[in-house]
Amino acid sequence: MWSSPITSAPKIGNVVNTYEYIETAPTRTTVNGSGWVRPTGNMVPGKGYMATAGNVGSLQDFTGTINNANTSNISVPVTLSAISLLDPTNYDGWNLLGNPFASTISFNTFMAANGSAINTGGISYYDGTNYQTLVSGSTIAVGQGFFVKAIVASGTVVFNNSMRTAGTNPMLRTDGSVETLKIQLQTGSLSDNTFVQLSEGATDGYDSSLDFPKIKGNDILQLYSKLDGISTAFSNNQLAPGDDKRVQLAYDAKNAGTYFISLVENSAGLPVLLEDFDLSTTFDLSKGAYTFTSDGTVDDQRFVLHISPTVASVAGDLSTSTSIYVTAKDKEVSVKGLTDLDVRVIDLNGKLVATGKGNGTCVIDMTKSPAGLYIVGVNGTFTRKVIIQ
């Protein structure tokens, strides 16, 4: 996928086939299908195109006036041709755009200017074998074409000079306002990624302008998240900040074999556990990749991510209005919330490793215990899993 950094670039040069994507195409059923058409005329600044190279390593030269937005924004219309934002069979709302500048642009600044017209949770681009997703904190490369998801029937996306950056690659950078998790599914030389972000303004349910649907670029290997009651696959699931977050992971695996799930990005160092319902086990992803076998299937019931499992409301014998807060930091387990605390820390083998008592607060030293997952019991009724780093 590509776009032009100059004002009047021809669509055919060293490139054999160039296509644009028409969101309103009446027979469009997939972004890999009949929405693609051969365009006429020159490349339009801000629009994206799909091209196939005539020779491996062939290059396209651009000669002309470089695009800029010194006097006015570069504007591109976007459409949502049907009312459904979530029907995975018709791909409503996908519009192919492109970076019009001879410099990278900031994902965050681009989305801040266009949030009224498009989903701000991500963009998708094709890397030759699959669709990849960029999220907040990223930069969009020079000449990069990418799909956005429109959220209005008819809108406009703008590009302006304030979006331009000095970077060179579509890399993920730390975004202090958002906690980002990047999860990877891998087998052999193949891999696919999905994102979960904790972001102000998001909810734990479906947010049409934040939860970014996934475009599947092949039927061999896909990783994505699901939301309750919604059939759509998501490549970025945005949640409200906080503890005890639960995300349903799903995967498509065409071939039987051994697979690995790993946490390759964790911007805030959050504790993240992977629960495998098939094997009735929970794995701490900070320890590395989780290994499992698949017989080659589509499965959206096997795995759940548990993010920051450290806080819970307590009912029953303890109190109907009291919360117990259990945290693990700097080799200490801290428990707060009751006036009379009796705390026990147990490892995954069931061995008692530490105890403590307190009035309102109880802090237990874990410096002599190895890093890993532990179970904290409070007053014989409440338990919570924590991770000691």
C-alpha positions in Angstrom: 0.0 0.0 0.0 1.3 3.4 -0.9 0.6 7.0 -1.5 2.2 10.0 -3.3 4.3 12.7 -1.6 4.0 14.9 -4.7 1.1 16.8 -6.3 0.6 15.0 -9.6 2.1 11.6 -9.6 1.1 9.1 -12.3 -0.4 5.8 -11.1 1.7 3.7 -13.5 5.5 3.9 -13.5 7.7 0.9 -12.6 4.5 -0.5 -11.0 2.5 -3.0 -13.1 -0.9 -2.9 -11.3 -2.3 -0.1 -9.2 -5.7 -0.1 -7.5 -7.8 2.1 -5.4 -10.5 0.9 -3.0 -14.1 2.1 -3.4 -15.9 1.9 -0.1 -19.3 2.4 -1.8 -18.9 -0.3 -4.4 -22.3 -2.1 -4.5 -20.7 -5.6 -4.8 -18.0 -5.0 -2.2 -18.0 -8.0 0.2 -14.4 -7.9 1.5 -11.4 -5.6 1.4 -9.8 -8.4 -0.6 -12.6 -8.5 -3.1 -14.5 -6.3 -5.6 -14.1 -3.0 -3.9 -10.7 -2.7 -5.8 -10.8 -0.9 -9.1 -8.1 0.4 -11.6 -8.1 4.2 -11.3 -7.5 6.7 -14.0 -5.5 10.0 -13.9 -2.9 10.9 -11.3 -2.6 9.8 -7.7 -4.6 12.0 -5.4 -2.7 13.4 -2.4 -4.0 11.8 0.8 -5.5 8.8 -0.9 -4.0 5.3 -0.6 -3.4 2.8 -3.4 -2.5 -0.9 -3.6 0.3 -1.7 -6.1 2.0 -4.9 -7.3 5.6 -4.5 -8.4 6.8 -5.8 -11.8 10.1 -6.9 -10.4 11.3 -7.8 -6.9 13.0 -4.7 -5.5 11.6 -2.4 -8.2 11.3 1.2 -7.1 8.9 4.0 -8.0 10.4 7.4 -8.6 8.4 10.6 -7.7 9.4 13.7 -9.5 7.5 16.9 -9.0 6.2 19.4 -6.4 6.2 18.0 -2.9 2.9 18.1 -1.1 2.5 20.6 1.8 -0.3 22.2 3.8 1.2 25.6 4.1 -1.9 27.4 2.8 -4.6 24.8 3.4 -5.2 21.3 4.7 -5.1 18.3 2.4 -8.6 16.9 2.5 -9.9 13.5 1.5 -13.6 12.4 1.8 -14.5 9.2 3.6 -17.8 7.3 3.6 -19.7 4.7 5.6 -22.1 3.3 3.0 -24.4 1.3 5.3 -25.6 1.7 8.9 -23.7 -1.3 10.3 -20.3 -0.6 11.9 -20.0 -4.2 13.1 -21.1 -6.5 10.3 -18.0 -8.6 9.6 -19.3 -9.7 6.2 -19.7 -6.4 4.4 -16.7 -4.3 5.6 -18.7 -1.1 5.8 -16.7 2.1 6.4 -13.2 1.1 5.3 -11.5 3.9 3.3 -8.0 3.7 1.9 -5.9 6.8 2.6 -2.2 7.6 2.5 0.4 9.8 4.1 0.7 12.7 1.6 3.9 14.2 3.0 7.6 13.6 2.3 7.9 13.0 6.1 6.4 10.7 8.7 3.3 11.8 10.4 2.2 11.4 14.0 -0.6 8.9 14.6 -1.9 10.8 17.6 -2.0 14.2 16.0 -3.6 12.8 12.9 -6.4 11.2 15.0 -6.8 14.3 17.1 -7.7 16.2 14.0 -10.1 13.5 12.6 -11.9 11.9 15.5 -15.3 13.1 14.4 -15.0 11.2 11.1 -13.1 8.0 11.7 -12.4 5.4 14.4 -9.3 6.6 16.3 -8.3 3.2 17.7 -6.1 2.3 14.8 -5.2 2.2 11.1 -4.5 -1.0 9.0 -1.9 -1.5 6.3 -1.0 -4.5 4.2 2.6 -5.8 4.5 2.5 -8.2 1.7 1.2 -11.2 3.6 -1.2 -9.8 6.2 -2.8 -6.6 7.5 -0.9 -4.9 10.4 -2.4 -2.4 12.8 -0.8 0.8 14.1 -2.1 2.4 17.3 -1.5 5.5 19.4 2.1 6.3 20.0 3.0 5.3 16.4 4.3 7.2 13.4 3.0 6.7 9.9 5.8 6.1 7.3 6.5 8.2 4.2 4.4 6.9 1.3 2.4 4.6 3.5 -1.1 3.8 2.4 -3.5 2.6 5.1 -7.2 1.8 5.8 -9.2 3.9 8.3 -12.7 3.1 9.5 -15.3 5.8 9.0 -17.9 6.3 11.7 -20.2 8.8 9.8 -22.0 8.3 6.5 -20.1 11.2 4.9 -17.1 12.9 6.3 -13.7 14.4 5.6 -10.2 13.5 6.8 -7.6 16.2 6.8 -3.8 16.2 6.8 -1.9 19.3 8.0 1.7 20.3 8.7 1.3 19.9 12.5 1.1 16.2 12.0 4.6 15.9 10.4 7.4 14.4 12.4 11.1 13.7 11.9 10.8 9.9 12.3 11.4 7.3 9.6 9.5 4.2 10.5 6.0 3.2 11.7 7.3 2.3 15.1 5.4 2.2 18.4 6.5 4.8 20.9 5.4 5.2 24.5 2.2 7.2 24.9 1.9 8.4 28.4 -1.8 8.9 28.2 -2.5 5.3 27.1 -1.4 1.9 28.5 -0.6 -0.3 25.6 -0.4 -4.1 25.4 0.7 -5.9 22.2 0.1 -9.6 22.2 1.6 -11.9 19.5 0.6 -15.3 18.2 3.4 -17.2 16.5 4.1 -20.5 14.8 7.2 -21.2 12.8 8.1 -18.1 10.8 4.5 -16.8 10.9 3.1 -14.4 13.5 0.2 -12.0 14.0 -0.5 -9.3 16.6 -3.4 -7.7 18.5 -3.6 -4.8 20.8 -5.3 -4.0 24.1 -5.2 -0.4 25.4 -6.3 1.2 28.7 -7.4 4.7 27.7 -9.3 7.6 29.3 -12.7 7.9 27.6 -13.0 4.3 26.7 -15.4 1.8 28.3 -15.2 -1.9 28.9 -18.0 -2.4 26.3 -18.1 -1.6 22.6 -16.9 1.9 21.7 -17.6 2.5 18.0 -15.0 5.3 17.7 -12.3 3.5 19.7 -12.5 -0.3 19.4 -10.8 -0.9 16.1 -12.0 -3.9 13.9 -9.5 -6.3 12.4 -9.0 -6.8 8.6 -7.9 -10.4 8.1 -5.3 -10.6 5.3 -5.0 -14.4 5.2 -6.7 -17.6 6.5 -3.5 -19.1 7.9 -2.9 -17.2 11.2 -4.9 -14.5 12.9 -5.0 -13.2 16.5 -7.7 -10.8 17.7 -10.0 -10.0 20.6 -13.8 -10.3 20.9 -16.5 -8.4 22.8 -19.5 -10.0 24.4 -22.4 -10.4 22.0 -20.5 -9.0 19.0 -19.2 -11.2 16.1 -16.6 -8.7 14.9 -12.9 -9.4 15.4 -11.0 -6.5 16.9 -7.3 -5.7 16.4 -7.4 -3.0 19.1 -9.7 -3.4 22.1 -9.7 -0.2 24.2 -10.8 -0.4 27.9 -11.3 2.1 30.7 -8.2 2.4 32.9 -8.3 0.4 36.1 -7.8 -3.1 37.5 -9.3 -6.5 37.0 -9.7 -6.2 33.2 -10.8 -9.2 31.2 -10.3 -9.6 27.4 -11.5 -12.6 25.3 -8.7 -13.6 22.9 -9.5 -15.5 19.7 -7.4 -17.0 17.0 -7.6 -18.6 13.5 -5.1 -21.3 12.9 -5.3 -23.1 9.6 -2.6 -25.7 10.3 -2.3 -28.1 13.2 0.9 -27.7 15.3 2.6 -25.8 18.1 1.8 -22.2 18.8 3.1 -19.5 21.1 1.3 -16.5 22.7 3.6 -13.8 24.1 3.4 -10.2 25.4 5.7 -8.2 23.2 4.7 -4.8 24.4 3.7 -3.7 27.9 4.1 0.1 28.1 3.1 0.4 31.8 4.5 -2.9 33.0 1.0 -4.2 34.0 0.6 -7.7 35.4 -1.0 -9.8 32.6 -2.1 -13.4 33.0 -3.3 -15.7 30.2 -6.0 -18.2 31.2 -6.4 -21.4 29.1 -9.8 -22.9 29.6 -9.0 -26.0 27.6 -6.2 -26.9 30.0 -7.6 -25.2 33.1 -4.4 -23.3 33.7 -3.2 -19.7 34.1 0.1 -18.4 32.8 2.1 -15.3 33.7 3.0 -13.7 30.4 5.9 -11.7 32.0 7.7 -15.1 32.2 7.8 -15.5 28.4 5.7 -17.2 25.7 2.8 -19.6 26.5 3.0 -22.7 24.4 0.0 -24.7 23.3 -1.1 -27.0 20.5 -3.9 -26.5 18.0 -5.5 -29.0 15.6 -6.0 -26.2 13.1 -9.2 -24.4 14.0 -10.9 -21.1 14.8 -11.3 -20.7 18.6 -12.8 -17.7 20.4 -13.5 -19.5 23.7 -10.2 -20.9 24.9 -8.2 -17.9 26.1 -8.8 -14.9 28.3 -6.4 -12.2 29.2 -6.5 -10.9 32.8 -4.9 -7.4 33.2 -3.9 -6.0 36.6 -5.8 -8.7 38.6 -5.3 -6.9 41.9 -8.5 -5.2 43.1 -12.0 -6.7 43.9 -15.1 -5.7 45.7 -15.8 -8.0 48.6 -19.3 -9.1 49.7 -20.6 -11.9 51.9 -19.1 -12.4 55.3 -16.6 -9.5 55.1 -18.8 -6.6 54.1 -21.3 -5.6 51.4 -19.8 -2.2 51.0 -16.0 -2.7 51.6 -13.3 -3.1 48.9 -10.1 -5.0 49.6 -7.2 -3.6 47.7 -4.3 -6.0 47.0 -1.2 -4.7 45.3 2.3 -6.1 44.6 5.2 -3.7 44.0 8.9 -3.5 44.9 8.9 -7.0 46.3 6.0 -6.2 48.7 2.4 -7.3 48.9 0.2 -4.6 50.3 -3.4 -5.3 51.5 -5.8 -2.5 52.5 -9.5 -2.1 53.3 -10.4 -3.8 56.5 -9.7 -2.9 60.2 -8.7 -6.4 61.1 -6.5 -8.1 58.4 -5.2 -11.7 58.5 -3.2 -12.3 55.3 -1.6 -15.4 53.9 0.5 -15.6 50.7 0.6 -19.0 48.9 2.6 -20.0 45.8 1.2 -22.0 42.9 2.3 -25.3 44.5 0.1 -24.5 47.5 3.0 -23.8 49.8 2.5 -21.1 52.4 5.4 -18.5 51.9 4.4 -15.6 54.0 1.8 -14.3 56.5 0.9 -11.0 58.1 -1.6 -9.1 60.2 -2.7 -5.5 60.2 -5.3 -2.9 61.2 -6.4 -1.3 58.0 -3.1 -2.0 56.2 -0.9 -5.1 56.0 2.4 -5.1 54.2 4.3 -8.3 53.6 8.0 -8.5 52.6 8.6 -10.8 49.6 12.3 -10.1 49.0 13.2 -13.7 49.8 10.6 -15.1 47.4 11.3 -15.6 43.7 9.5 -13.7 41.0 6.2 -15.2 39.9 2.5 -15.6 40.5 1.2 -15.9 44.0 -2.2 -16.2 45.7 -3.1 -13.8 48.5 -5.7 -14.9 51.0 -7.4 -12.4 53.3 -9.3 -13.4 56.4 -9.9 -16.9 55.1 -12.6 -15.7 52.6 -11.1 -13.5 49.9 -8.3 -14.5 47.5 -6.5 -12.6 44.8 -3.7 -13.5 42.4 -0.7 -11.1 42.3 2.6 -11.0 40.4 5.9 -10.4 42.1 8.4 -9.0 39.7 
